[in-house]
Amino acid sequence: MVRRDALARRLAEAARSLQGQTSPRQVLDGVVDLARSMVPGADEATITMVGKDRHCYSAAATSALASDFDVLQDETGEGPCLDAIWQQETVRVDDLANDPRWPVLGPRAAERGVGSMLCLQLFVHRDTLGALDLLARATSAFTDESEHVGLLLASHAAIAAADAHHFENVTSALVNRDVIGQAKGILMERFKITSDQAFAVLAKVSQDTNRKVSAVAEDLARTGVWIPDLRAGPDRQDTPWGYPAGGALPREGDPDPPAPSGCTDRGRQPGEPR
């Protein structure tokens, strides 16, 4: 009973610690540190992420041994962390070197000092799957208690990470909205154009330079320098921003104009807002 109460207190402290972080990176760094100290048998910890391209990487790790293991999984295309992610289950490995489930990765990981593992699925973000992975140098290092503590910690971690992502997205949206408003104000005053026309200018330059509207706006708001030649004004038949005079100008919230043929926005992920 005393041991169970002590665990409950430690988990409550861990939850408060994670909830106090405002960035996903801080949350993930905190999770691996807590996992290494709280889960019986764990020597190191890493959080394995799999992105849309299905490649895995270490989002946070307590050591080079832990992060290198994720590199090895990506190279071989197999491993207990990947199984935990794709099969949505907890994976416990008592003897990694001789486990037939990973014939390529197992011996190579054992050579680097990984004897046993415990991998728990971790929902970090709706577009990214992850796993909380505990590594031990000894074989058979993890027990049912290890699994119980790890699952509880992973649950707290998922909630904290989701909250941090939401906070970061809201903050970013507010900052972008503010900086776009500043840039529009500069253009409206400098070239005597309307709010919609000012946004059309930003959207056109965004398209032509393959940059986000917010990045274009930030440059203008920070430096006050506007490179495109807008001296002709919005009444010109072939306006500098590419929209015919008298035509319907895009408004904030409208889809971005299509990129020119052969151009892609290298700084933007598919589906990410500009």
N, C-alpha and C positions, 0 to 999 in steps of 0.2 A: 504494500500500500504506500509506504514511504517512497519507494522507488518510482511508483507510478505518479505520485504527487510531484516528485522532483522533475520528472519528465514533462509533466503538464506545465510546470513553471518555466522550464527552459524553452518549451515551444511557445509559450505566451511571450516570453522575452524576445524570442527570435521573430515572431510575428510583428511585434511592435518595432523592432529594429528595421525590418524590411519595409514596413508601411511608412516609415519615416523617410525613405529614399524617394526622390522625385525623378530620377532618370532610370531607364531600363538597365543601363550599364551598371549603375550603382547597386541595383537590386540583384543582378546576376552575380556580381562580385561578392556581395554579401551572402548569397545562397551557397556558393561553393565553400566559402570560409566556414559557414555554420555547419554545412554537411560534413566537412572533414572533422570538425570538433565534436559533433553530436552523434553521428551514426557509428555504432560499435563496429570496429574492424577496419574502418576507412583510413587509409594513409593519404590519399589525394582525392580530389574531386574535379570534375569538369562538367560543363553544360554543352552538350552536342546539339547543334542546330542543323536543320536541313531546309534550304531555301527552295524557291520555285524551280531552280535548275536542278534540284535533287542532289546537289553536292552538299556534303556535310562539313562543318567547321566548328571550332571551339569558340563559343561566345564568352566564356569565362573559365579560368582554370587556376588551380592552386600551385601548379608547377609545370615545368617543361615536360615532365613525364606524362602528365595528364593531357596537355594540349597536343603533344606529339602523337598520342594514341588516336586522337581524332583525325590527324593527318593520315595516319596509317589506315584507318577505316575508309577514308575517302579514296586512298590509293587502291585498296583491295576491293572496295565495293561490298564489304561484309563486316559484320561485327555485332556484338551484343547490344550496343547502343542503337544501332540502326534497326535491329529487330524490335527493341522496345518501342521505337517510334512508329514503325510501319505496322506492327502487329498489335499495338496499343496494349501492351502487357508489361509486367515486371519481369526482368530477366536476371537470374542469379547464376553466376558462373563460379564453380568451385575450383576448377583446374583449367585455366585458359589454354595452356600449352597442349593439352590432350583432348580438348573438347571437339568432337567431330562436326559440330555445327559451323565452325569457322576454321577450316583446314589450312587456309592460307594465312589469315591474320593471326590465329592463335599462337603458333610457334614464334612468329616474328615479334609479337607483343611480349611474349614470355622472355625472349632474349633481352628485351629492354627493361625487364624487371617487373612486369605485371603478372601476378600470380592468380588473382581472383577478382571478380567484379560484381557489382550490383547496379543495375540500370533501371531507372524509373521514368516512365513517360511524363513529360512536362509540357503543358500547354502554355506557351509564352505569348503568342500572338496569333491572330486568326490566319495570317498568311505564312506563318512559320511554325514548323513542328520541332519539338525539342525533347531532350531526355536529360535527366540528372543522373550522372554516372559517378559511382564510387569505385575507386581502385585500391587494391591492397597488394603489397609485395608478396605476402604469404598466400598459400593456397587455402581454400576453405575458410576464409577469414570472416565471411558474413553469415549471420544466423537469422532466424525468424524475427528476433528483436531488431536486428539491423533493418530488415525490410519494413517492419512496422514504423520505426522512427523515420526512415527515409520517405515512406509514403506520406506521413503526416507533414514532414517538412516540405515535400514537393507540392502538396496542396496549398500550404501557406505561400510558397514561392510563386505559384501560378497566379494567385490572387494579387499579390504585391506587384508582379510584373505587369499584369493587365492594367492595374491602376496607374502604374508609372507610364505605360504606353499612352493611356488616355490623357494623362496630365501633359505629357510631352506633345501630343497631337493638338490638344486645345491651346496650349501655349504657343506652338508654332503657327497655328491658324490665326490667332490674335495678332501675333507679331507681323505675319505676312499681310494681313488686312490693313494694319496700321501703316506699314511701309508703302504699300500700294496706294493708299490714300494720300500719303505725303508726296509720292511721285506724281500722282494725278494733279495735285494742287500746284506743283511746280510747273507742269506742262500747261495747265489752264491759265496760269498767270503769265507765263512767258510767251505763249502763242495765241492767247485769247480764244481758246477753244472750249467746248463744253466738257462735262464730266465723261459722257459716253465717248466723245472723240479722244479724250486723253487716254481712256482705257484701251481704245482701238489702237492707238499709237503703241502702247506698251505691248499689246498682244501681237502686233505685227512685228515689232523688233524681236520679241520672244521667238516667233516663228522663224524669222530670217537668221537668227543667231543660234538657234537650237538651245535656248536657255529658258529656264522657268521665268514666268512673268514676275514672280517675287524677286528673283535674282536681278533682273533688269531694273526693277523699281528700286531695289536696295542700292544699286550702283548710283542711280540718279539722286536718290535721297541723301546718300552719303557724300557724294562729290559735287553735286550740282551741275555736273558736266553732261551734256546731251550730244552725242556724236552725230546721229542722223540729221541731215539738213532739213529742218522743218520751216524754214523762213518763208516758203511759198504759201503756207497757211492752209486751212482745211477746205477752202473754196476752190482750190486748184482741181482741174478735171482729173488729173492723174496724181492723186495725193501721195506724199512721200511714204505714207504707211500702207499704201496698196489698196485702199478702198475707194471706189469711184465717188466723186462728189455727188451728194444727193442720194446716195445709196444707203441701205440699212447698215448702220454701224453695229458692231458687236457690243453687247453689254456685259457687265460683270455677272458671272454665273453662266453665261453662254459657253458652249464648247469652244475650245481653242480652234482657230482656223487650221486647216490641214497643212502639214509641212510640205515644202516643195518636194518634187519627185527626187528620190534618192537620198533625202535628208532624214535623219533620225535624231531624236533628243537623247544624246548619249548620257546626259546627266540625270535622266528620269527613268524610273522603272515602269514597266507596263502597268497601267491602271492608276499610277500615282498622279495626284492633281498637280498642276503647274504651280 
